């Protein structure tokens, strides 16, 4: 099932740009599919944060556990490292 507009597909093909309809792991499309895909490629926290930025409800989404979130631990580690060095 390819739901990409034929003109967009032609435009992308002419420019050698891969274009495919975004579906989540459960087959969802639209924002649900995008957030499920984001979870599959990053982590659950990133997808929930993205949904919260656009006030999108996440209660009905099937968001897998995903990988580790490194956004918080890295700045925390760097803060500790610099505070010890000062």
PyMOL commands that set and color helices and strands:
alter all, ss='L'
color gray80, all
select helices_A, chain A and resi 6-14+30-41+44-53+71-85
alter helices_A, ss='H'
color red, helices_A
deselect
rebuild
show_as cartoon
